[in-house]
Amino acid sequence: MAVSGRGLYSQRHLERQGFAAAVAGLSLVCATAPVLLPKGFAAFGVLLAAATLLVPDLLAEAWNETGHVLRSVALLAVLVLGLAILSMQFSGQDWRTVDNYARFLLVPWCGLLAFALAPSRFWLWIGAMSGVVLACVIAIGEMISGVERAGGGGNPIVFANAVLALLVLAVYCRPQDKRPWTLPLLALMLALGTIAIVLSGSRGVLPGLGLLVLVAAIGSGGRAAKVRIGVSLGALLLLLALMCAVPWLTAHMRLENIQTDLQKYSAGHVDSAVGARLEFLSLAWRAFLDHPWTGLGIDRFGTLVEQLPECRTQELTVCTLHHAHNDLAQWSATMGIPGLLLIVALYLLPAGHFLRIIVAHRLAIPKGSAWAGLMLVVVYVLSGITQSMFAHALTTTLYAVLVGLLLGLSLRENPSAQSAAPA
């Protein structure tokens, strides 16, 4: 039977679209499962580029269909990169300093990919759980080998924040249907993720971890929700009790150092975890007041640290830290008022889109891409109080990729959401 040229074109178009959809599904796994490995995002980058080249026409259609939502995050990403380039020129830095800021362009790109090809968030869930298991294995292996704090060969704080982001996906991207093995599996993932976080010795992720567990426990309400909340509270209190009662855990999490650090800081000593953070907030505030519109320039917060009296005469640990350990302080001190407005927008704009979808579609049960996206932003905000999340390539890329993917998936899962956004 003869096949017309038009029919052959349609068949090839469908085959190309199906192949691109398969690539997109695999990219969701690669966006999460290997992120804690060296060059872990390389596979995702290759798949993202491949999917884009396969269906540029679908991405163009998605750009029109998603309306204000993806256009707004694209504009924000361009503004962030533009300000970074201006600040770089102002402060005489090289192009390497804008690398992290350029990664926010991944938000609209990943959003377009997720919306156009509509991969199942199941693959994101599978990848996240694989990443949590890998993180726990890495952390235990490093502890056995004698490493002081687990960090996957890198920064322990960044490692812990990445694990927390994966836990958000493992909890909120779970399948819609209720299966008997789902809750036990989630409990196992939370246990493994908590082990990895505790072995990292990071304290800044604990508030986000606690909030993640409690919101997920609410579920659909009713008597079962009260039981889940009670169990979750009990588990969190048990974890806190263990960290306070077990000497090794207390020392590993440096809980006994907090009061000592505060006493030392009040006496003028800043070379401690708490003291350095408090001193950096003070430095950032003074820099913001001195340069309210331009800031010091990107990647120049370290110059303030080097000018500390202690750093002029001694080689202390605090003198090796070159960012403010607080996102708002970092961006305000280095890029002034424009930087402060943009860092707030990087949190509020995606959160607003996710919240609008949740409210508009009455997604009361904390499950799905919109809930995952909202909680991801919230835990980044909480972690950003004591850590410059966007000063590190891993946590910056993870935020940009996951926010973009979850935004695209949530718009696809709730088709009328893009038209509900204001034009």
Secondary structure, 3 states (H helix, E strand, C coil): CCCCHHHHHHHHHHHHHHHHHHHHHHHHHHCCCCCCCCCCCHHHHHHHHHHHHHCHHHHHHHHHHCCHHHHHHHHHHHHHHHHHHHHHHHHCCCHHHHHHHHHHHHHHHHHHHHHHHCCCHHHHHHHHHHHHHHHHHHHHHHHHCCCCCCCCCCCHHHHHHHHHHHHHHHHHCCCCCCCCCHHHHHHHHHHHHHHHHHHHCCCCCHHHHHHHHHHHHHCCCHHHHHHHHHHHHHHHHHHHHHHHHCHHHHHHCCCCHHHHHHHHHHCCCCCCHHHHHHHHHHHHHHHHHHCCCCCCCCCCHHHHHHCCHHHHHCCCHHHHCCCCCCHHHHHHHHHHHHHHHHHHHHHHHHHHHHHHHHHHCCCCCCCCHHHHHHHHHHHHHHHCCCCCHHHCHHHHHHHHHHHHHHHHHHHHHCCCHHHHCCC
